[in-house]
Every structure is written in structure tokens, then in C-alpha cells.
Amino acid sequence: MTLTDTTPAPPAARTRSARKRLVPYWLLLPGVLWLLVFFALPMVYQASTSVQTGTLEQGFRVTWHVATYWEALAEYWPQFVRSLVYAGTATFLCLLLGYPLAYLIAFRAGRWRNLLLVLVVAPFFTSFLIRTLAWKTILADGGALVGALDALHVLDVTNWLGWTQGDRVLATPMAVVCGLTYNFLPFMILPLYTSLERIDGRLHEAAKDLYASPATTFRKVTFPLSMPGVVSGTLLTFIPASGDYVNAELLGSTDTKMVGNVIQSQFLRVLDYPTAAALSFILMAVVLLMVTVYIRRAGTEDLV
């Protein structure tokens, strides 16, 4: 017969055990404090601002004027739609350009892999503003790129779509989308590369042994297994692109302003803080809804 030892642990042992249980929470504390100070509190302040009324001279006070949301949306809905269209187009182009490059780096680069990865992140070594300003020179009227597009009759198609004007690319929707695509392309490539690099090469060999063509292998094996990278890359591209205002400000015109430009103007020029805060929350809600639907449709809730 075995007797169970019910002798209580000494106080010192209990103290050490309690400290060990608290270690994970202490490690989380800096991150929680950071989110609280720089995310939660500003969000509460912005929510309060969005339901205020008044002027800069008289001051603003909370009156729970929720009609500001409807008024802002009714007045600036074209900029909202334009932002989503530009961000969606740029995201699609980033995926179209980034997937082949990520595939090349993951499976075909060999000893050049590290160099190619450095080249992917190299644009981050330069200021976002300087990179965007460089596109003003690249897309300048009479430049080599515009001349090549004109010679290939690409501008004929974009003119028909309303994305360019004649032989001019700068200050058109195409210029803004080009800037968005370039600036956010690394955010697409890196998640794609991470997912592709994790794929076991023996799966490709097995598909080949089963007489699957390269196209079938990609469709049945590679692309489904890379879906976490596709979802992560599209989210990392679409979310910041939808709220961007630098590209539209520097590469576009008054007809290509995005909602980010409106928010920036309301905050810093018009000084209509409630409208700016309401526009910010509307944009956040729209993007959050779209992202939720997208993740559910993609079926990667547990992988993102």
C-alpha cells in the first residue's frame, strides 16, 4: 500500500513556483504597455474627438454628435472608393510581380538567394519620401519609360480606362498606383518567400513521380501551400496602401486624392478635427470588414 505525501511545500518553494508562473506575464508587460499608450489611448481620444462639435477658436467639446460620421461619408465617399480601388489594384500588381520573384528566390536562386533578399529589402534603406519623389522623374513627360509605354501602345489602353491622359502618366491614377505598387512590393515578396521556402521539396518530387505537369504541381501543391503567404502579403500591402496619402499627393492631382489626403487636410489645414477623426474610424471599419471577409473566404484564419 502506497501512501501519498501530503506534506505542504515550504514557503520558499511556493514563492519560487509563483514567480515562475508570473514570468510569462512580466514578459508580456512591455508589449501591453506599448499598445496601451500608443494604440488604445489614442484610439479612445480619436473616438472622443469624432463626436465633438465646435470650432478651433471656441474649442471643441463632446456632444455625441454621431451625425458627423454620416456627413463625412456622404461628402467624401468618392475618395473612399478611389482609395479602395487604388489599394486593390496595387495589391493585385504586387502579387502578380512578387509571386514569381519569391518563387525564384525560394526554389531557383541557389547561392544568389541572400543577395536577392538583400535587393528586395534594399529600398527600405532609403526614405519613403525620396523613393516616391524619384518616381516623379521616372514618370516625367517625355521620359524613357513614358516613351516606351507609348511605343508599346500601353497608353492607348490606359487612356481608354481613364488611368492616363494622352501621353502623360504623371498626375494620373496610373502614377499613383505605380507608386503604391513600388513602395509596398517588399511587403508582398517577403511573406510569400517565407511560405514558399517552408514547402518541402519532396512534395514536388512526389508530384513529378505521379506524372503531374509543372502547371498541375503549381496549382495542386505549390500555390495551396503558399496561401498563408499570399494572405499575409495581401493584407500587409492593402491595409497601408488604402490609407496612404504620400503617393497621391506627390504623384497624383486633385482628381486622384485618396481618403488619406482628406484626413491629412482635415487635421492639418482645415482643422476640422471631428470630421478627420470620423473619416479615420470609417476607413478603419471598412478595411477591418473587408479583411475579415477576405480571411474567412480564403480559409486561412488559423494560418495568418
C-alpha positions in Angstrom: 0.0 0.0 0.0 1.4 3.4 -1.1 0.9 6.4 1.0 0.6 9.8 -0.7 2.8 12.5 0.7 0.5 15.4 1.6 3.2 17.5 3.3 2.8 21.1 2.2 5.7 22.6 0.3 7.9 25.1 2.2 7.2 28.8 1.7 10.3 29.4 -0.3 9.4 26.7 -2.8 5.9 28.1 -3.2 7.3 31.6 -3.7 9.7 30.3 -6.5 6.8 28.5 -8.1 4.6 31.6 -8.1 7.4 33.7 -9.6 7.8 31.1 -12.4 4.1 31.3 -13.2 4.3 35.1 -13.4 7.3 35.2 -15.7 5.3 35.0 -19.0 3.1 37.9 -17.8 6.1 40.0 -17.0 7.5 39.3 -20.4 4.2 40.5 -22.0 4.0 43.6 -19.9 6.3 45.9 -22.1 4.2 45.0 -25.2 0.9 45.5 -23.4 2.1 48.9 -22.1 3.3 49.9 -25.6 -0.1 49.0 -27.1 -2.0 50.7 -24.3 -0.1 54.0 -24.6 0.4 54.3 -28.3 -2.7 52.5 -29.6 -5.5 52.1 -27.2 -5.4 55.6 -25.6 -5.0 57.4 -29.0 -8.0 55.4 -30.2 -10.1 56.4 -27.3 -9.0 60.0 -27.8 -9.9 59.9 -31.5 -13.3 58.3 -30.7 -14.0 61.1 -28.4 -12.9 63.7 -31.0 -15.2 62.2 -33.6 -18.3 63.0 -31.6 -17.3 66.6 -30.7 -18.6 69.8 -32.0 -17.2 73.4 -32.0 -14.5 75.4 -33.7 -10.8 76.0 -33.1 -11.5 79.4 -31.7 -14.3 78.4 -29.4 -12.9 75.0 -28.6 -14.3 71.5 -29.1 -16.5 69.7 -26.6 -18.1 66.2 -26.6 -21.8 66.5 -27.7 -22.1 62.9 -29.0 -22.8 64.3 -32.5 -22.7 61.0 -34.3 -24.1 62.5 -37.5 -20.5 63.6 -38.3 -19.9 60.1 -39.5 -22.7 60.2 -42.0 -21.9 63.7 -43.1 -18.2 62.8 -43.7 -19.1 59.6 -45.6 -21.7 61.4 -47.7 -19.3 64.2 -48.7 -16.1 62.1 -49.2 -17.4 58.8 -50.5 -15.6 59.2 -53.9 -12.2 59.4 -52.1 -13.1 56.3 -50.1 -14.0 54.3 -53.3 -10.9 55.7 -55.0 -8.7 54.6 -52.1 -10.0 51.1 -52.1 -9.7 50.8 -55.9 -6.1 52.1 -56.0 -5.1 49.9 -53.0 -6.8 46.8 -54.5 -5.1 47.4 -57.9 -1.7 47.9 -56.3 -2.1 44.8 -54.2 -3.0 42.7 -57.2 0.0 44.1 -59.1 2.3 43.4 -56.2 1.0 39.8 -56.1 1.5 39.5 -59.8 5.0 40.8 -59.7 6.0 39.4 -56.3 5.0 35.8 -56.6 7.3 34.9 -59.4 10.2 36.7 -57.7 9.5 35.0 -54.4 9.2 31.6 -56.2 12.6 32.2 -57.9 14.3 33.1 -54.6 12.8 30.2 -52.8 13.4 27.4 -55.3 15.8 28.6 -58.1 18.2 31.2 -56.6 20.7 28.8 -55.1 23.8 30.7 -53.9 22.3 34.0 -55.1 19.4 33.8 -52.6 20.8 36.0 -49.9 21.8 38.7 -52.5 18.3 38.7 -54.0 16.8 39.0 -50.5 19.0 42.0 -49.8 18.0 43.6 -53.1 14.3 43.1 -52.1 14.7 45.0 -48.8 17.3 47.5 -50.1 14.6 50.1 -50.9 13.9 50.3 -47.2 17.4 51.8 -46.7 16.1 54.9 -48.5 13.4 57.3 -47.2 9.9 56.5 -48.3 9.5 60.2 -49.4 12.7 60.1 -51.5 11.6 56.9 -53.2 8.3 58.4 -54.1 9.8 61.6 -55.4 12.1 59.5 -57.6 9.0 58.3 -59.4 8.3 61.9 -60.5 11.5 61.7 -62.5 10.8 58.2 -63.8 7.3 59.1 -65.0 8.1 62.6 -66.2 6.7 63.7 -69.5 9.0 62.8 -72.4 10.9 60.3 -70.2 12.2 56.9 -71.4 9.6 54.9 -69.5 6.7 57.0 -70.9 8.1 56.8 -74.4 8.4 53.0 -74.1 4.8 52.7 -72.9 3.7 54.9 -75.7 5.6 52.9 -78.3 4.1 49.7 -77.0 0.6 51.2 -77.2 0.1 50.6 -73.4 -1.0 54.2 -73.0 -3.8 53.6 -75.5 -5.3 51.0 -73.2 -4.8 53.1 -70.0 -6.3 56.2 -71.8 -9.3 54.1 -72.6 -9.6 53.1 -69.0 -9.2 56.7 -67.8 -6.0 56.0 -65.9 -3.8 58.2 -68.1 -4.3 61.3 -70.1 -2.9 61.3 -73.7 0.9 60.7 -73.5 1.0 61.9 -69.9 1.4 59.5 -67.0 2.4 61.8 -64.1 -0.5 63.3 -62.1 -2.8 60.4 -63.2 -4.3 57.4 -61.4 -1.7 55.2 -63.1 1.1 57.2 -61.5 -0.4 56.8 -58.0 -0.9 53.1 -58.5 2.7 52.7 -59.7 4.0 54.5 -56.6 1.9 52.3 -54.3 3.0 49.1 -56.1 6.6 50.0 -55.9 6.6 51.2 -52.3 4.7 48.2 -50.9 6.1 45.4 -53.1 8.6 44.2 -50.5 5.7 43.7 -48.1 4.3 41.2 -50.5 7.5 39.4 -51.5 8.8 38.6 -48.0 5.7 36.8 -46.7 5.5 34.9 -50.0 9.1 33.9 -49.8 8.7 32.7 -46.2 5.7 30.5 -47.1 7.3 29.1 -50.3 10.7 28.4 -48.6 8.9 26.2 -46.0 7.4 23.9 -48.6 9.1 20.5 -48.6 10.9 19.9 -51.9 9.9 16.2 -51.7 6.3 17.2 -52.3 7.3 18.5 -55.8 9.3 15.3 -56.4 6.3 13.2 -55.4 4.0 15.2 -57.8 6.6 14.6 -60.6 6.7 10.9 -59.8 2.9 10.9 -60.2 3.3 12.4 -63.7 1.9 15.8 -62.7 2.9 18.6 -65.1 4.6 21.7 -63.7 1.4 23.6 -64.1 -0.6 21.0 -62.2 2.1 20.8 -59.5 1.9 24.5 -59.0 -1.9 24.5 -59.0 -2.3 21.5 -56.7 0.7 21.7 -54.4 2.7 24.9 -54.5 0.0 27.6 -54.6 -2.3 26.0 -51.9 0.7 25.6 -49.5 1.7 29.2 -50.1 -1.7 30.6 -49.3 -0.7 31.8 -45.8 2.0 33.9 -47.5 -0.5 35.2 -50.1 -3.0 36.2 -47.4 -0.3 37.8 -45.2 1.2 39.6 -48.2 -2.1 41.0 -49.5 -3.0 42.2 -46.0 0.4 43.9 -45.4 0.0 45.6 -48.8 -3.7 46.5 -49.0 -4.1 47.9 -45.4 -1.3 50.5 -45.5 -2.0 51.3 -49.2 -5.6 52.1 -48.6 -4.7 54.8 -46.0 -1.6 56.1 -47.9 -1.6 59.8 -48.9 2.0 60.4 -49.9 1.8 58.8 -53.3 -1.4 60.5 -54.2 0.0 63.9 -53.0 3.3 63.7 -54.9 2.4 61.6 -58.0 -1.3 62.5 -58.4 -3.5 65.5 -58.9 -6.7 66.9 -57.3 -8.6 64.3 -59.2 -6.7 61.4 -57.7 -6.9 62.3 -54.0 -7.4 59.4 -51.6 -9.1 59.4 -48.3 -5.7 59.7 -46.6 -5.3 63.0 -48.3 -8.7 64.2 -47.0 -7.9 63.1 -43.4 -4.5 64.8 -43.6 -6.1 68.0 -44.9 -8.8 68.0 -42.3 -6.4 67.5 -39.5 -3.6 70.0 -40.6 -5.2 72.5 -42.9 -9.0 72.8 -42.4 -8.5 72.0 -38.7 -11.9 70.1 -38.6 -10.8 67.5 -36.1 -14.2 65.8 -35.6 -14.6 65.1 -39.4 -11.0 63.9 -39.6 -11.4 61.5 -36.7 -14.7 60.3 -38.1 -13.1 59.6 -41.5 -10.3 57.7 -39.8 -12.8 55.4 -38.0 -14.8 54.9 -41.1 -11.7 53.9 -43.0 -10.6 51.6 -40.2 -14.1 49.9 -40.0 -14.3 49.4 -43.8 -10.8 47.9 -44.0 -11.5 45.7 -41.0 -14.7 44.4 -42.5 -13.0 43.7 -45.8 -10.1 41.9 -44.2 -12.4 39.8 -42.1 -14.4 38.7 -45.1 -11.3 38.1 -47.1 -9.6 35.9 -44.4 -12.8 33.8 -44.0 -13.2 33.3 -47.7 -9.5 32.4 -48.1 -10.0 29.8 -45.3 -6.7 30.7 -43.5 -8.0 32.0 -40.2 -5.7 29.6 -38.3 -2.7 30.3 -40.5 -2.4 34.1 -40.7 
